[in-house]
Amino acid sequence: MSLFRKFFGSGNESSEEEKESDLNSVQANHSAPADEKFTFNFKRNGGKFLYCENLNEVKDHFEHILEENDWFESEVLCYEPKLFSMLDENKLSYNDPKNPKFLLASCENLIADEGSILFSSNQIKQNKPNEMPVNIVVLATTSQIIESKSDGLRKIKMKYNKDYPTNITTIKYFEKAKEEDFLQYGSVAKNLYLLLLEDL
């Protein structure tokens, strides 16, 4: 995970040029480790990335996100009871929200080769991406980074055995395209923050 520390958490501040050159070398090297590829592609897609070494850092970064966006005491869409304590600690309402400011969710996997996030009905129920709030905060772990979508589907099949989740989808674009891009046609850009917890 040295790349994460280099970009997000080392004690020494490296220059923007050094970071840019590291990212360019990842882009050029198709055999780069999955974590490096994910980091590069996710940031290129416009995602906001917060690396956390422990749960205290997750809570701190989450509070900074709330503060940055003035989301304190607002309504939140969240379907996962394991995440309710983070909302309770910050006095956020998640029971039947009428106008949620953001979605708080975990995910199935982080897809390295496209820098996208794989969700299922376990995190987003039957909502399509365009039915979810524009703002999304995702809590994931470094062990969830995998190479491709097909690896993600294989992991889902192994994890859930026979009780497969439905509505399996990825979100890939985290900012509006600066110019018309046919690759983004039909997709909805989301303002997405990823809290990535080190667990390896």
N, C-alpha and C positions, 0 to 999 in steps of 0.2 A: 504494500500500500504506500510505498514511498512517493508515488506521484501525488496522492491525496495530500500528504503532508507538505510536499513541495508547493502545491497550489494553494492550500487552504489552512495549513495549521503549523507550519514550521516556525521556529522562533526567529529565523533570519528572514528579512524581507527581500525577496528576489525582485529584480526589475521586471517591468512589463515586457521588455524585449526578450528576456530569458524565458518568461512564461510562454510568450508567443512562439519562440523557437521550439520549446518543448512540445507545444500543441501541434506545430507543423510537422515535427518528426513523427508524432503519433499518427497523424493523418497519412503520411507517406508510408508508414510501416503497417501493412495489413496483418502482420503476424504479431502485433503488439498485444499485450495481455488484455483480457476483457475489461478490467477495471479502467485501464487507460483509455481504451476505445470508447467506453461508455461516457467517461468524463468529457472527452473531446466532443463527441457527437451531441451529448445532452446540452452542453454549453453553446455549441454551434446552433442548435435548434432554439436557443433563447431561454433555456431553463435556468432557474436560480438555484445554486447548489450550496448547501451548508453541511460541511463535514463535522461529525460529532464523535469524539472518542468515548463518551460515556453518556448515561441517561441525564445527568445534570446538565451537560452541554446541550442535549436535545431540548430540555425545558427552557434553558436560557435563550437558545436561538428561536424557539417558538415564541417566547415573550417579545423578543426583538422584532419578529415578523408582525405580531399584533400591534406593537408600538409604531412601527414604520407605516403601517396602513390604517392606523386608528380603528382597529377592530375590537377593542375592549368593549365588553358588555353588549355585544351584537349577537345575532342569530347565526348558527353554524349548521351545516348539513353534515351529519356523521352517523353511519350505520353500524359502527363497530364498538361494542361495549368496552373492549380493552382500551379504547382511546378516550372514553368519557372522563376519566380522571384528569387528563390534561385540560379538558374544557372546564370541568368543575373548578379546578385550581385557579382558572383565570376568569371565572364568573361569566362564562359564555353559555348561551341558551341553545340546546340542541333538540328539545322535545317539540316535534311538529313545527319546524320553522316555516314562516310564511315568506320571508324575504332574506334567505341566508347570504351572508357576505362572502363565505368561502366554504369549500368542502374540505374536511379533514379525513384522510383515509390512509390505510396502508396500501400495499399492492401485492400482486402475485410475484412479479419479477421486474428487473431492470434490463432492458435489451441493449446490449453493447453496440451491435453493428448499425443500429439506427438512432441510438440515444433516446429511445422511447420508454414509456412505462406501461406495463401490462396489468390491466385490471380485470376483475371478474365480478359476478353478481355478489360475491362475498364482501366487496368493498363499495360497490356503487348500485347495488340492487339491479333493477331493470332500466335504469336511466341511460340514455344515449349521451355521448359527449356534449351535444348541443343542448341537452336538458339540464346539465349540471352548471353550477355557478362558474363564472369566468375565472375566479380565483380558486386555486387548489393548493393545499399543503399536504404533502405526502411524507409519511414516515416509512423508511425502508432500511435494510441492513446491507452491508457490503457482500454478505454471502448470497444475496438475491441477484447479484449481477451475473447474467448469463450471456452467451454469445449471440443467439438469434431467436426469432419468434418461434421457430420449430422446436428449439430447446425449451422454450417457455411452455409450449403446449405439452411437451413430453413431461416436464416437471409437474404440471397441473394433473396430468393423468396419473403419475406416480403418487402424488401427494393426497389426492382425494379418492384413490382406488376406484370405487364405483359411483359415489355420490358426486358427480362432476358439477361444478358451478356452471351457470349459463352466462350469457352476455359477456363473453370474453372479448375484450377490446384493448387497443393501445391508444395512448395519446402521445403524439410526436411533436407537435408544433406548439411552442410556448410564447410566440410573439407573432404579430401580424407580419406577413411578408412585406418587405419594403417595396417590391414591385410585383406585378402579376406573375405567379409561378404556377404552372399547370399541375405540378406535383402536389400542391396544397389544395387543389380544387376539391370542394366538398368537405374539407376538414375544418375544424373549429380551433382557433388558437386559444390557448389557456395561459393565464398568468400563473405559473406553477413554481412552487418552492419545494425543493427536495431536502428533507432532513435525513442525511445518510449516516447511520450509526455503525461504527466499526465493530464487527463481531467475529473477525477472523484472527 
